[in-house]
Amino acid sequence: NFGHVNEYLSGDQAGITVNPESPEEIAAALLKLLDDKKLYNHLSNNGKQAADQKYRWEFMEEKLLKIFRELVTGSSNE
């Protein structure tokens, strides 16, 4: 649960966020996933779908190029 990770995981319903410095929270989240196969499958499928539809390099590359173009030209027009 740091940076934008929480936003991505929550928005895509693709995971459980925990305090990375809390072994108790990490263990509880792992046990929850091991005990609840339906939740595990739901989060897993959503994560795969999000990675395939939103976060593939081809999509991210175009977004980054657009940002770079805007920075260089000073406008959002292509």
Secondary structure as UniProt FT lines:
FT   TURN            3..4
FT   HELIX           5..12
FT   TURN            20..21
FT   HELIX           23..35
FT   HELIX           37..53
FT   HELIX           57..73
//
